[in-house]
Amino acid sequence: MENFIVTTTRKPDDTAEIFATELATKLGGNFVEREDFSFDMLKKIHGVENILLVKKNSLSVITAEGELFFHPNTAHLRIKNLRGGDGDRLIDALKISEGSTVLDCTLGLGSDALVVSFVVGLRGKVVALEINPLIAEIVRHGLKNFSEDSPHVLDAMRRVEVVNADCKDFLKNCADNSFDAVYFDPMFRRPVKSSSGLNPIRPLADNRPLTQEIIREACRVAKCRIVMKEHSDSAEFDRLGFTIAAGGKYSSVAFGVIDV
Ligand SMILES: C[S@@+](CC[C@H](N)C(=O)[O-])C[C@H]1O[C@@H](n2cnc3c(N)ncnc32)[C@H](O)[C@@H]1O
């Protein structure tokens, strides 16, 4: 991974600079002192497209599409609804409950992993994979350090185990039946740009389609179910052997399932 630098806000304390240097070493990028430069200037001077920014209590990435940072906004609302007795389409599709184990193969901004973590609780387990090291780092940091939410949401955040890995490689190393459910939310073949909070992630996210080989491995690793989210009229469901789950009749997004 290259094409990025690590820097801080304009007046950092020592801790922020030390942390930024450590992150640069860990991720294989260069640490650059911020001084008084704008992000555009820094990008130009260092010939990079992305800036990993260390703030007082959080991390973000400045991409060509905006600032990418961890925030539990939609997950917060979904957890609130679940606590109020409403359903959640992903949770229904995964058919999971307290104590289940779930492998989320496409962490992204971590909203789905967080909702799943809330549902499976202390006795369950959520491992979430992200192929892009910058996305993995800011979401891992956010899940570990975000503090402005209710205790049940924060507890669920802390329990998500983030791994920077390609799901293709990770799945190959998993034992048969090692998770109750395996989940995929790949970048849609046809993005829903207008309604998406995912825009700042696009320059970093891996856009490659899932392969039949990945789904075969997921079938070996999942004890019960594999779920994939995609555009409701996506040809990916057929191509990869998913049946569209009931519900969400009027939504542009659908969940496909494979029972194993
Ligand atoms: C649409 S986003 C997932 C959004 C996520 N469900 C959420 O709630 O925020 C897809 C993410 O999967 C990642 N990804 C794509 N292919 C992957 C792979 N082979 N292994 C791991 N992560 C992958 C992308 O980089 C991107 O961050």
PDBQT file of the ligand as one rigid body, heavy atoms in Angstrom, charges set to zero:
ROOT
HETATM    1  C1  LIG A 301     -19.927  -1.780   0.407  1.00  0.00    +0.000 C 
HETATM    2  S1  LIG A 301     -18.567  -1.787   1.487  1.00  0.00    +0.000 S 
HETATM    3  C2  LIG A 301     -19.182  -2.636   2.904  1.00  0.00    +0.000 C 
HETATM    4  C3  LIG A 301     -20.040  -1.770   3.756  1.00  0.00    +0.000 C 
HETATM    5  C4  LIG A 301     -20.320  -2.387   5.098  1.00  0.00    +0.000 C 
HETATM    6  N1  LIG A 301     -21.206  -3.514   5.015  1.00  0.00    +0.000 N 
HETATM    7  C5  LIG A 301     -20.836  -1.372   6.101  1.00  0.00    +0.000 C 
HETATM    8  O1  LIG A 301     -21.810  -1.673   6.819  1.00  0.00    +0.000 OA
HETATM    9  O2  LIG A 301     -20.243  -0.277   6.198  1.00  0.00    +0.000 OA
HETATM   10  C6  LIG A 301     -17.494  -3.004   0.796  1.00  0.00    +0.000 C 
HETATM   11  C7  LIG A 301     -16.125  -3.094   1.470  1.00  0.00    +0.000 C 
HETATM   12  O3  LIG A 301     -15.568  -4.381   1.218  1.00  0.00    +0.000 OA
HETATM   13  C8  LIG A 301     -14.201  -4.255   0.934  1.00  0.00    +0.000 C 
HETATM   14  N2  LIG A 301     -13.779  -5.432   0.134  1.00  0.00    +0.000 N 
HETATM   15  C9  LIG A 301     -13.993  -5.635  -1.193  1.00  0.00    +0.000 A 
HETATM   16  N3  LIG A 301     -13.464  -6.805  -1.586  1.00  0.00    +0.000 NA
HETATM   17  C10 LIG A 301     -12.926  -7.378  -0.472  1.00  0.00    +0.000 A 
HETATM   18  C11 LIG A 301     -12.224  -8.597  -0.228  1.00  0.00    +0.000 A 
HETATM   19  N4  LIG A 301     -11.962  -9.458  -1.221  1.00  0.00    +0.000 N 
HETATM   20  N5  LIG A 301     -11.823  -8.874   1.026  1.00  0.00    +0.000 NA
HETATM   21  C12 LIG A 301     -12.057  -7.993   2.042  1.00  0.00    +0.000 A 
HETATM   22  N6  LIG A 301     -12.691  -6.807   1.867  1.00  0.00    +0.000 NA
HETATM   23  C13 LIG A 301     -13.122  -6.499   0.631  1.00  0.00    +0.000 A 
HETATM   24  C14 LIG A 301     -14.107  -2.944   0.179  1.00  0.00    +0.000 C 
HETATM   25  O4  LIG A 301     -12.787  -2.427   0.193  1.00  0.00    +0.000 OA
HETATM   26  C15 LIG A 301     -15.120  -2.080   0.939  1.00  0.00    +0.000 C 
HETATM   27  O5  LIG A 301     -14.523  -1.406   2.002  1.00  0.00    +0.000 OA
ENDROOT
TORSDOF 0
